Amino acid sequence: MKKNEKNRNAYGTPNGRIVVQAVSGDIDSILVLLDFYRRYIGSLTRISYTQEDGKEVSFYDSDLRDELYTKFIDATVMFDIR
């Protein structure tokens, strides 16, 4: 069993224990959540445009990605589980 498999439920999403630990500030659990959302955050930070010659250009804005990661971590540890 891979390390990440034990942190996920049958649907592949992080299990409740990981979420509770991440909200409590556990770094390893926050990294599991970031790994889960990595592709989604990457898709949000992809910039595409068409040059004058018609060539399609795409790149990832690493500054925006880092800002989204920071906001995600801040929102995670500020979340209130009752």
Buried (B, 14 or more C-beta within 10 A) or exposed (E): EEEEEEBBEEEEEBBEEBBEBBBEEBEEBBEBBBEBBEEEBEEEBEEEEEEEEEEEEEEBEEEBBEEBBEEBBEEBEEEEEE
